[in-house]
Amino acid sequence: MRSFPYELAMLGDTGRIAASFKMAGNLTIRPWDDPAANLLVVIDPSDLASPQVGALALGGEALPQYMVYDPARQEVVLNRLGFGDDLMEVIDVSGFPDLRRVRRHDAVDQPHAMHLLEGGQILVTTMRREVYTLDYETMLPLSRVAVPTWFATPGFTFTDLALSPDRGVGFASTLGTDVVRIDPRGEGAVRHRGRGFGAGEITHHPSAPRLYETDFFQDSLRVIDSRTLETTQEVALGFPPRPVAVSPQRDLVAVGDWFSGVF
């Protein structure tokens, strides 16, 4: 069974880690596609010699991708991308290692990176350059911001979405030429600034006005002023980076090598 990990998510203060696994053919290489490979896995690594693992077979061909965790409900919301079959899965992890699907909803088209907001809402970006606010209970859209493209500016599709510390502003990394600033409430103009053709993932410093964006076309890490969208520093890495995380207590940024799987 060919199964590839897609995303990891920490489950609050439980110390557990959720991982989405998708079938390797990506709905295009059919000999590698096996719906049994579409899984949600939760791992408790507290005993490294014998970690406890729970797994839920998701069924169907839609590919498991991004997750958010609601600690109050002890639920993982997982989006799935298919050909005309886009879904939101709500999964109860309170009985770990037993995982239980609570409900399944049709999703907005081509759902991608997600964030949990206060007040029972989920922010989700799509591969169509849209940002939706969804109601947690129904998964129905409460608001939508669409970002048009002008000759590949600002980008063909969003590759990741970061939030400001107050969770009021979104910053999208794109497959294309720009980083994009969006108010998820639809207020104010969409702003964007070119930074050369690239794509990657993006995260916001928890207190300083800085974005960290990886670029797996240009093998670099970019530091961006989130107020002006100006690039203040670019670091050549010598490998194609994808994931990025910041540790402000240690003044460090961690970057993952997309192909080798090494941080």
N, C-alpha and C positions, 0 to 999 in steps of 0.2 A: 504494500500500500504506500503510494508516494504522497507524503503529507509534508507541507512546508509551514513553518511558523511564520505568522504575519505580524502580530503585535503583542507586546507585553503590557500589563497594567497592574500596578500595585493595588491591593484591595484594602485601602485605608490603613488603619493601625493593626490589622490582623496579622501582618507579616507574610501574608500569602500573596502569590502572584498568579494572575490569570493570563493565559496564552491562547490566542486564536490560531488554529491550524487549518490550512486550506489545501484542497487537492491540487497537485502540482501542475496539471495541464492548463490551468487558468481558463478553462472552457474553450481552449483553442487547440491544444495538443491532446486529442481525444484518447490516445493509448495511455496517457498519464492521468486521466481523469477518473476518479473513483469517489463517489459521494460519501463513502464510509470514511474518507480521509478528512472530511469537514468536521472539525471538533472544537469544543471549548474545553480547555484543560486548566485546572487549578492546582497549584503546587504549594505545599507548606514545607519550606526548606529548613525549619527549625532544627531538625535532626538531619544533618547533611549526609550521614552514613545511610540513612533510610528515610528519605523524604516521603511525605504522604501526598498522594496524588488522587484527584477526582477528575473524571472525564465524562463529557456528555456528547454523544453522537448527535449531530444536528439534522442529518437527513437532507436530501435535496441537493441540487447542484449549485445554488447560489453560494458565492465564496465568502467565508467569514473574514472580516477585516478589523475594523476599529471598535473600541470598547470604551464605556464609561462605567464607573462603579458608584452606586448610591449607598453610602454606609448606613443611612437611616433605614432603608428598606432591605439592606443586604442583598441587593440585586445587581447583576451585570446586564447592561444593555449592549448588545452586539449588533453591528450592522452587517448586512450581507449583500453582495453585488452580483447580479446575474444578467442574463439577456432578457430584459423585460420582466424580471422576477427579483425585484429589490425588496429586502426585508429588514425589519427590526425584531430581534429576538430579546425577550426579557427573561432572565434566568435567575432563579433563586439559589444563592450559594450559602444560605444560612445553615443548611444541614450538612455542610462539607464533612466528608468527601462525597456525599450524595449531592448531585446538581440536578435541578428540576426546572424545566421550561415552564414559566408562568403563562406567557402568552406570546403570540407572534402577530406582527402588524405588517401590512404593506408599507413600504418606505417611499420617501421622495426619490426621484430618479437618480441613480448612480451616487449613493451616499458615500462619504469619504470620512475625513478626520472629524472627531466629535469632542465636545466638552460638556460637562455637567454644570448647569447654572443654578443659582439659588432660586427658590420658589417653584421647584418641580418643573424645570424646563431643560431641554437639551439643545445645544448649539451644534449643528451639523453642516459641514460644507459638502458640496457635490463636485463631481468631475465636470460639471457644466458651468463652473465658475459662479455658483450660487452659495449663499449662506442662509440657512433656515433656522428659526427658533421653533422647536417642537414642544407640544404639551407632553409631559412624561406619561400620563395615563393613556392618552389616545394616540400619541405619536402623530397627531395632525398639526400642520403648520400654523403657527401664530403670526409669523412675519417672514418676509423673504427679501433679501438684497441680491440683486443680480449684477454681475460685473461684465459688461460687454467687452469684446475684443476688437481692437483696431489694428489689423495687419500684425497679429501676434503680440500686440501690446494691449493689456498687460498679461500676457501669457495664454497658452492654449488650454491649460487646466490647472486647478489647484493641486499641489502635492502635499501640503500640510497647512495647519492653521494653529496659531498661537494666540493667547489672550493676554491683555494687559493685566497688571496686578489687581486692579479693581474689577476685572472681568467685563469691562464695558466696551472695549475696543478689540477687534480682531485683526490679526496680521497674517496674510496668506503668502506662502511661498508658492511660486508657480513653475510649471514646465513652460519655460519661455524666457521673457526678458525682464520681469519686474517683481518687486515685492509690493504687496497691496495692503493698504490700510482701510478697514471697513468698520463702520458703526453697525453692529448687528440689529439695532432698532430701526435702521433705515434713515437715520438723521444725518444730515451733512453730506458732502460729496465724497465719493470714493476717491482715495488718493493712491497714486502708484509712482514708483521711481525705478528706472532701469538699472540693472547691475550686470549686464552681459548675459548671453544665453546660458541658462543653467536650470537646475532643479534640485530640490532636497527637502529637508525638514527644518522646522523653525521653532524656537522656544524663546520666551521672554524672561529676562531676569526677574526674580520675585520682588525686587524693590527698586532697582536702578532702571533708567529709561534705555535699556539695551536689549536688542534682539541678537540671537545667535542663529545663523542660517548655514546649513551645509549645502554644498554644491557638488553633486556627483558627476557632473560633466567637466567641471574645471578643477576637481580634486582639491577643494579648498573649503575653509571655514571663514564666514563673513561676519563681522560685528557691525551692527546697524543701529544708529540712533533712532529710537522708536518715535521721537517727536518730529524729526525732519525726514526720516527714511534715508538719510545720507549714510553711506558706508564709511565707517571710521577706521576699520582695520580689516585686512584680508590676509589669511595665513595659508600658505601652500602646504598641503599635507602629503602629497605623493601617493595617495590612494583615494578611491571614490568613497566619500563618507555619506552615510545616510542618517542614522539616529544621532541625536544630540541632547545632552542634559547638562544643567548647570548646578554646581554646588557652591552657593554663595558663602557658606561658613568656611570653606577651604579655599575660596577664590580659584576654583578650577572649573573647567569645561570638559566634559567627557564626550568623545566622538567615536562612533562605531564605523569600522570598515565594512562597507556594504557586502563585498564579495567574500571576504575571509571570515566574517562573523566575529572579529576581534575588536575590543575597545582599546 
